[in-house]
Amino acid sequence: MPSAPADPPLFYSRHIFMCTNVRPEGHPRGCCTARAAASGGVEKLRGYMREKAKTLGIENIRVNASGCLDRCEFGPNMVIYPEGVWYRYESQQDIDEIVETHLKDGGRVERLMLQPDQKKPS
């Protein structure tokens, strides 16, 4: 395999993509937006995550809205790069735990992590 040029430095230390996809009501796969309705919606939780990180002094991150991340059955979900760690979340408390444990302390919130080989809930 030919060698590639060195990658440039990261623009952000962490880049978070939070699914804000909307599917029609009753869609068999569901959607992250509908599953987060009880918590005020994914956009509200995305804004909350940005503010929580800012309050804790976590800098050089970007929290973006994303289209479908194709893990609909586990949603609402997000992925954090450069680590490539996927999480599901349901509440501000889940966001608090992800921000403090993953973004601030560099750990992982295992109870909320999604695994590549995870089977769809029945």
Backbone as CSV, one residue per row, in Angstrom:
resi,resn,N_x,N_y,N_z,CA_x,CA_y,CA_z,C_x,C_y,C_z
1,MET,0.850,-1.170,0.000,0.000,0.000,0.000,0.901,1.239,0.000
2,PRO,0.633,2.204,-0.881,1.472,3.405,-0.909,1.270,4.234,0.354
3,SER,2.310,4.932,0.728,2.189,5.761,1.930,1.429,7.044,1.590
4,ALA,0.702,7.533,2.547,-0.077,8.758,2.381,0.651,9.898,3.090
5,PRO,0.413,11.112,2.649,1.028,12.236,3.352,0.470,12.315,4.779
6,ALA,1.212,12.924,5.646,0.770,13.059,7.042,-0.529,13.858,7.106
7,ASP,-1.420,13.432,7.991,-2.667,14.167,8.186,-2.375,15.497,8.876
8,PRO,-3.163,16.507,8.562,-2.981,17.788,9.250,-3.437,17.662,10.700
9,PRO,-3.069,18.611,11.540,-3.553,18.570,12.921,-5.075,18.687,12.940
10,LEU,-5.686,18.190,14.004,-7.141,18.271,14.141,-7.573,19.729,14.288
11,PHE,-8.676,20.066,13.652,-9.221,21.413,13.782,-9.897,21.588,15.135
12,TYR,-10.607,20.542,15.581,-11.220,20.495,16.914,-10.639,19.300,17.653
13,SER,-10.511,19.410,18.957,-10.039,18.248,19.714,-11.105,17.166,19.727
14,ARG,-12.369,17.559,19.726,-13.476,16.602,19.647,-14.552,17.184,18.734
15,HIS,-15.132,16.347,17.906,-16.223,16.746,17.023,-17.361,15.774,17.282
16,ILE,-18.489,16.307,17.743,-19.635,15.493,18.138,-20.750,15.693,17.117
17,PHE,-21.267,14.594,16.610,-22.402,14.628,15.688,-23.599,14.010,16.390
18,MET,-24.677,14.785,16.508,-25.899,14.314,17.168,-27.005,14.226,16.120
19,CYS,-27.577,13.046,15.978,-28.609,12.825,14.973,-29.834,13.698,15.258
20,THR,-30.281,14.402,14.216,-31.505,15.202,14.306,-32.465,14.808,13.184
21,ASN,-32.289,13.597,12.675,-33.106,13.123,11.565,-34.576,12.994,11.973
22,VAL,-35.458,13.274,11.022,-36.899,13.140,11.241,-37.435,12.143,10.220
23,ARG,-38.142,11.134,10.716,-38.822,10.175,9.845,-40.321,10.316,10.079
24,PRO,-41.122,9.865,9.145,-42.569,9.949,9.338,-43.021,9.147,10.562
25,GLU,-44.054,9.622,11.216,-44.603,8.904,12.371,-44.967,7.485,11.963
26,GLY,-44.626,6.530,12.807,-44.923,5.132,12.544,-43.878,4.424,11.694
27,HIS,-42.813,5.097,11.310,-41.764,4.445,10.518,-41.212,3.269,11.315
28,PRO,-40.985,2.108,10.690,-40.544,0.922,11.434,-39.204,1.093,12.161
29,ARG,-38.342,1.959,11.674,-37.048,2.160,12.345,-37.115,3.263,13.395
30,GLY,-38.187,4.034,13.398,-38.279,5.143,14.336,-37.318,6.242,13.936
31,CYS,-37.172,7.243,14.806,-36.196,8.294,14.540,-35.745,8.929,15.844
32,CYS,-34.547,9.457,15.832,-33.957,10.052,17.028,-34.792,11.228,17.529
33,THR,-35.305,12.036,16.608,-36.090,13.198,17.011,-37.316,12.782,17.810
34,ALA,-38.039,11.785,17.343,-39.242,11.332,18.048,-38.906,10.702,19.395
35,ARG,-37.807,9.964,19.452,-37.435,9.298,20.705,-36.969,10.276,21.778
36,ALA,-36.582,11.474,21.394,-36.112,12.465,22.368,-37.200,13.474,22.732
37,ALA,-38.422,13.266,22.229,-39.493,14.236,22.456,-39.775,14.458,23.937
38,ALA,-39.709,13.413,24.744,-39.994,13.540,26.184,-38.970,14.418,26.896
39,SER,-37.786,14.559,26.309,-36.728,15.385,26.912,-36.648,16.771,26.287
40,GLY,-37.626,17.124,25.465,-37.630,18.430,24.819,-37.087,18.408,23.405
41,GLY,-36.628,17.259,22.941,-36.154,17.125,21.571,-34.643,17.124,21.453
42,VAL,-34.166,16.584,20.335,-32.725,16.465,20.129,-32.054,17.824,19.980
43,GLU,-32.723,18.785,19.379,-32.115,20.112,19.232,-31.907,20.762,20.597
44,LYS,-32.868,20.589,21.488,-32.727,21.134,22.841,-31.568,20.443,23.566
45,LEU,-31.472,19.130,23.438,-30.387,18.395,24.090,-29.034,18.733,23.463
46,ARG,-29.002,18.997,22.175,-27.756,19.403,21.520,-27.297,20.761,22.057
47,GLY,-28.233,21.698,22.170,-27.905,22.998,22.750,-27.457,22.872,24.194
48,TYR,-28.123,21.981,24.922,-27.748,21.744,26.315,-26.321,21.206,26.402
49,MET,-25.956,20.304,25.499,-24.604,19.730,25.516,-23.558,20.815,25.263
50,ARG,-23.821,21.696,24.289,-22.889,22.797,24.009,-22.704,23.677,25.241
51,GLU,-23.807,24.045,25.880,-23.738,24.919,27.057,-23.066,24.238,28.239
52,LYS,-23.332,22.963,28.439,-22.711,22.209,29.532,-21.195,22.176,29.349
53,ALA,-20.740,21.906,28.136,-19.297,21.877,27.860,-18.685,23.251,28.107
54,LYS,-19.368,24.291,27.667,-18.862,25.649,27.855,-18.780,25.985,29.348
55,THR,-19.809,25.608,30.114,-19.838,25.857,31.559,-18.672,25.172,32.258
56,LEU,-18.310,23.973,31.793,-17.212,23.222,32.404,-15.845,23.648,31.867
57,GLY,-15.829,24.616,30.962,-14.559,25.096,30.429,-13.930,24.176,29.405
58,ILE,-14.721,23.313,28.802,-14.202,22.407,27.768,-14.172,23.186,26.456
59,GLU,-12.986,23.372,25.931,-12.823,24.180,24.725,-12.414,23.324,23.539
60,ASN,-12.458,23.955,22.375,-12.000,23.343,21.140,-12.797,22.093,20.763
61,ILE,-14.125,22.153,21.012,-15.010,21.077,20.558,-16.070,21.689,19.660
62,ARG,-16.706,20.844,18.882,-17.803,21.272,18.018,-18.926,20.262,18.178
63,VAL,-20.133,20.754,18.473,-21.313,19.900,18.613,-22.231,20.217,17.446
64,ASN,-22.296,19.302,16.482,-23.076,19.510,15.267,-24.335,18.667,15.222
65,ALA,-25.351,19.226,14.568,-26.527,18.444,14.185,-26.103,17.571,13.009
66,SER,-26.678,16.406,12.941,-26.350,15.488,11.866,-27.636,14.931,11.276
67,GLY,-27.562,14.534,10.032,-28.635,13.749,9.450,-28.565,12.343,10.030
68,CYS,-29.259,11.423,9.413,-29.333,10.053,9.917,-27.945,9.432,10.060
69,LEU,-27.682,8.872,11.226,-26.434,8.166,11.497,-26.605,6.650,11.320
70,ASP,-27.818,6.231,10.947,-28.146,4.842,10.625,-28.035,3.889,11.810
71,ARG,-28.271,4.396,13.001,-28.383,3.547,14.201,-29.733,3.866,14.850
72,CYS,-30.746,4.074,14.009,-32.055,4.590,14.401,-32.695,3.825,15.564
73,GLU,-32.565,2.512,15.544,-33.215,1.688,16.559,-32.656,1.925,17.958
74,PHE,-31.493,2.533,18.046,-30.853,2.772,19.335,-30.930,4.233,19.762
75,GLY,-31.557,5.058,18.945,-31.528,6.502,19.150,-32.305,7.006,20.340
76,PRO,-32.155,8.280,20.633,-31.279,9.201,19.934,-29.816,8.848,20.175
77,ASN,-29.009,9.119,19.152,-27.602,8.754,19.278,-26.686,9.845,18.767
78,MET,-25.418,9.693,19.155,-24.362,10.620,18.755,-23.088,9.827,18.563
79,VAL,-22.135,10.448,17.865,-20.799,9.868,17.722,-19.785,10.976,18.003
80,ILE,-18.762,10.629,18.749,-17.715,11.579,19.126,-16.415,11.182,18.440
81,TYR,-15.873,12.129,17.660,-14.596,11.928,16.986,-13.550,12.830,17.611
82,PRO,-12.274,12.438,17.616,-11.687,11.440,16.741,-11.787,10.015,17.259
83,GLU,-12.314,9.799,18.456,-12.341,8.450,19.017,-13.275,7.506,18.272
84,GLY,-14.356,8.045,17.690,-15.335,7.202,17.021,-16.208,6.445,18.003
85,VAL,-16.449,7.030,19.170,-17.289,6.390,20.193,-18.727,6.835,19.986
86,TRP,-19.630,5.848,19.944,-21.065,6.088,19.747,-21.794,5.953,21.075
87,TYR,-22.738,6.863,21.298,-23.578,6.825,22.493,-25.041,6.971,22.116
88,ARG,-25.882,6.399,22.949,-27.309,6.722,22.935,-27.548,7.564,24.174
89,TYR,-28.573,8.369,24.166,-28.878,9.222,25.317,-30.366,9.504,25.324
90,GLU,-30.887,9.814,26.495,-32.315,10.095,26.614,-32.632,11.364,27.384
91,SER,-31.661,11.898,28.105,-31.977,12.985,29.034,-30.785,13.913,29.229
92,GLN,-31.038,15.022,29.912,-29.963,15.924,30.273,-28.971,15.229,31.201
93,GLN,-29.446,14.320,32.026,-28.550,13.585,32.924,-27.575,12.723,32.117
94,ASP,-28.061,12.094,31.043,-27.170,11.316,30.176,-26.130,12.230,29.525
95,ILE,-26.571,13.388,29.053,-25.657,14.352,28.444,-24.615,14.803,29.465
96,ASP,-25.063,15.101,30.693,-24.133,15.501,31.761,-23.031,14.455,31.935
97,GLU,-23.447,13.200,31.979,-22.491,12.115,32.203,-21.508,11.980,31.035
98,ILE,-22.002,12.115,29.813,-21.132,12.023,28.638,-20.151,13.196,28.612
99,VAL,-20.642,14.392,28.867,-19.774,15.575,28.842,-18.699,15.472,29.923
100,GLU,-19.105,15.147,31.130,-18.133,15.105,32.229,-17.165,13.932,32.100
101,THR,-17.704,12.743,31.811,-16.857,11.552,31.788,-16.011,11.465,30.527
102,HIS,-16.625,11.682,29.370,-15.895,11.509,28.107,-15.135,12.778,27.716
103,LEU,-15.856,13.890,27.594,-15.217,15.106,27.082,-14.268,15.747,28.084
104,LYS,-14.644,15.782,29.348,-13.810,16.447,30.350,-12.709,15.533,30.880
105,ASP,-13.080,14.297,31.246,-12.136,13.410,31.921,-11.473,12.379,31.007
106,GLY,-11.947,12.242,29.763,-11.333,11.297,28.832,-11.750,9.856,29.018
107,GLY,-12.764,9.607,29.865,-13.247,8.246,30.090,-14.354,7.883,29.116
108,ARG,-15.080,6.842,29.463,-16.206,6.388,28.645,-17.401,6.103,29.553
109,VAL,-18.592,6.334,29.025,-19.826,6.029,29.742,-20.337,4.713,29.153
110,GLU,-19.865,3.613,29.726,-20.130,2.294,29.147,-21.611,1.971,29.048
111,ARG,-22.406,2.396,30.011,-23.839,2.056,30.001,-24.576,2.704,28.825
112,LEU,-24.008,3.745,28.232,-24.650,4.441,27.113,-23.964,4.181,25.772
113,MET,-22.834,3.466,25.792,-22.097,3.230,24.546,-22.826,2.246,23.637
114,LEU,-22.744,2.522,22.345,-23.241,1.601,21.328,-22.046,0.863,20.749
115,GLN,-22.205,-0.421,20.529,-21.144,-1.258,19.982,-21.417,-1.552,18.512
116,PRO,-20.376,-1.672,17.683,-20.574,-1.941,16.254,-21.389,-3.213,15.988
117,ASP,-21.218,-4.228,16.819,-21.914,-5.497,16.589,-23.214,-5.610,17.398
118,GLN,-23.654,-4.514,17.979,-24.864,-4.528,18.811,-26.077,-4.887,17.961
119,LYS,-26.882,-5.788,18.470,-28.084,-6.220,17.759,-29.227,-5.271,18.027
120,LYS,-30.103,-5.155,17.048,-31.268,-4.294,17.178,-32.181,-4.824,18.284
121,PRO,-32.756,-3.902,19.095,-33.672,-4.365,20.145,-34.879,-5.060,19.523
122,SER,-35.382,-6.056,20.227,-36.530,-6.780,19.669,-37.834,-6.185,20.153
